[in-house]
Amino acid sequence: MTHALPALFVSHGAPTLPLEDRPASTFLRGLLDALPERPKAILVVSAHYETMSPEVSTAETPETIYDFGGFPPALYQMTHKAPGAPDVARRAAELLREAGGSVRENPARGYDHGVWTPLKLMDPGATIPVASLSVVHGQSAAWHYAYGRALAPLRDEGVLIIGSGAATHNLRAFMMSRPRIEDERDEARGFADALGRALEGGDWDAVLAGPDGLEGGRWNHPSDDHILPLYVAMGAGGEGAAGKRIHASTNYGVIAMDAYAFDSPEALQAA
């Protein structure tokens, strides 16, 4: 590799995203082409892979997990047949152990929709091997940032690290209002834009204070699960990293689909 890959955070949205013609789906379809190099493998830290202690999937042929209900039948026929990346999973586990953590290796974990929803768009041919890593229930933003810092060397080894969650994720508000896909609520866009200003302006302390560190954070994240992958991606950007918002849009009123790249300021400026 001539240059380390950036670490990314993407908002994966509803599982129906690959079936929809939305700005976020268009963005994800072009994301791999915008990278400085094509990754040899992808490590996804998914909001839907939440465990009580760190866990990584070492599955060689991960199955597609349908971890949702009430969606169109076509969605349950959708699969992502990318091979697993057990060597990358074990390398991630090694780095986390070197940083003082413990990691369980799970040879049976498949691709939850936090993994396959964005990858169906990014890599429709399923050509790039994928490993997945959990977020850890009850651990803080700072803890997940350190988790990501331990993984940063993977970027120099041709591995694309993706935190897959949501910039905003108030499903209760969605269920109460049943908005149209093209709707946008001020509460969600306001927080997403404040998050963007903090990340691009270098106020990472406010972000790493957790959802309560920015106005409207707890309304947009009643639980932490979908924001935790962001902190991992921030850490995986490496020492001295900066953040750059590379996409902003909203689906269903309250689901901000914003995405970020984390890398050195020089690399982000050149991208």
N, C-alpha and C positions, 0 to 999 in steps of 0.2 A: 504494500500500500504506500502511495506517495504522501498520503495525508490521512490522519485519523478521521473516521466517520464521526459526524455529530451524534449526540444522543438526542432522541426525539421524545416529545410527548404529543400524543394524538387523542382527540376525543372520538370514541368509537360510535357513540350515538345508539339508536335503536338497532336491533339485529336486522331490521329491514333495510338498512342503509344501502347494501349492494343492489337492492331492487329499485332504488329511488334515484331520480335525476335531481340531485341537489348540489349546491356549491361544494359541500364537504366531500361528496362522492367524487366529483370532478377533481378536487384537490388531491385526494388520496390516490386516484388513478395515475396522477403524474408525479407522485412523490419520489419514487425510486429514481426516475430520470433526472431529478433535481439534485441528487446526491453527488459528491465528488468522485465516488467509486461505487460500483455495484457490490453490495455486501456478499460475503461468502456464506453467511448465516445470519439469522435474526434471533435476538433474545427479547421476548415480550414479557414485560411485568404487567400483569393484568389485574384490574380491579375485581374481576370475577374469580380470581384464584386467591382467595383470602384464607389464611391459615393462622393457627395459634403460634407457630414458630416457622422460620424460613423453610421453604420447600421448593425444589426444582424438579421439573419433569425430565427424566432421562429416557422417555419412550422413543423407540425407533420408528414406529409408525403410529403416531397419535390419532385417535379417533376424533370425529367432530362431536362436540357436546352441545346439546340443545337445552341450555340452562335458562329456559323461559317458557311461557305458555300464552295461548290466546292469539297467536300470530297466524298469518296466512299459511295454508298447507304447503305452498311452494318453498317456504323457508325451511321446513323440516326435511326437504329433499336436498338442500344445499350442503355441500361438503367442501372441505379444504384438504386436499390430498398431499400437501407438502410433507416431505420426510421429516422426521424428528432430527434433532441435532444433539445426541447424547454426549458427544465429545465437548461441545460448547457448554452444555449443562454442567458437566463435571468440572470444566475449567472455571465456570462461575462459582460453583460450590467451593472449589479450591481457593479462589480469591477471597470469598467471604470467610472461610475458615482461617486464612492467613491474617485477616483483619480482626480475628478474635471471636467470630460467630460460630454457630453450629447450623448445619443445613441437612435436612432430610432429602434423600434422592427418591423420587417416586417414578418407577418404571411404567406405570399404568395411566398416568394423567394425560388426558387428551387436550384438544384445543377448545377452550370455552369461547363464548362469543366475543369476549374482549380481545381474544387473539384472532379468531377467523373473520370477524366482521371487517376490520380494516385490511387484513391481508388478502381477502377476496378481491378487493379493489386494487391494492398495491401490487400484488403478484398473482394475477388471475390464473396463470399457468402453473402455479404452485411449484415453482422451480427452486426456490431458496429454502434450505432446511431451517427449521424453527425449533427453538427451545422456549419453554415458558417458566417463569419464576413468580412465586407468590408475593403478595403484600401481606403484612403481618398485623392481624387484628390487635388493637390496643396499643400499638407502638406509635410514637409521635412523628411529627413531620421531620424533626431533626434526626431521629433515628433512621427514618427512611432515606434522608439525604446522605447520611453516612453509609448506609447500605449501597446506595448508588455510587458513592465515591470509591468503594471497594471494587466495583465492577468496571471502573473507567478503563483499565488496561485492555479490556476486550476490544475497545474501539480501534486500537492500534493493531489488532489481530484480525481485522476484517469483519468484525461482528457489529451489526447495527442494533443498538439498544433502544427499545421503544417502550415507554410507559404508556399504557392504554387505559384511559379512564374517561373523565369528562370535566371540562372547564366549569360547568354548572350541572347540577343533577338533583333537582327537586321533583321527584316523581309524584309526591303527594299533590303538589300544585298542578301537575299535568293531569292526574286522575280527576281532580276536582273541576278543572276548566275544560278538559278535552279540546285543546287548541288545534288549529289546522297546522299542517307541517310548515307552512310559510310564515306563521305568526312569530312575533318576537316580543317578549315582555321586558319592560325597562329594568326590572329587578335582576334578571339574568344578564342582560347585556351590560348593565352598569357594573356588576361585579366582575364580569369577564374582562371588561375594559380596564377596570382598576387593577386587576391581576396583571394584565399586559403592561400597564404603565410601571408597576412595581418591578416586574421581571426585566423589562427593557431599560428601566431607569436605575437598576442596581440596588433597589430596596428589597433585597432578598430576606432580610430579617423579618420584614412584615409578612412575607409569604410563608416563611418557615415558622412563624408563630401559629400556623394552622389556619383553618377557615375563619376563626375569630379574629385573625390579625388584620383583616380587611373588612370594610363596611359591607354588610349584606352577605358575608361569608357563610354564616350558619344557616341562613334561609336557603341559600343555594346548595349547601352541602349539609343536610340534616344528619347524615352519617359521613364518616371520613373516607369510606372505601374508594370512591371514584376520584378523589384528589390525591390519594397516596402515591399513585404512579408518577404524578408530576414531580414530587420531591425526589423520587429515585432518579428520574431523568435529569433533574437539576444536578444532583451529585455526580452522575455518570458523565456529565460534561467535563469533569476534571478540575484540577486546581486552576483558579483564575478564570473560570468559565463565565461567559455572559449568556444572556437569553435573548432570543429573537422570535417574535410572533410571526409565523409563516402562513397562518390561515386564521380567518375569523368569519364565522357565520352562525346562524341559530336555526335549530329545528324544533318544531312543536312548542314554540313560545319560551320554554324554560330550559332547553338543552343547548347550551353554547358549544359549538363544535370547534373551538379554537385549538390550534396546534402550535408547538414551539420547537425550536432547535436550540441546543446548548453546546457551546464550543468556545474556543478562544475568541476574543473580540476580533482578532485579525481574520480568522477563518470565516466568521459570520459576516464581516464586512465584505470579504471577497466573494461570498456565495451569491 
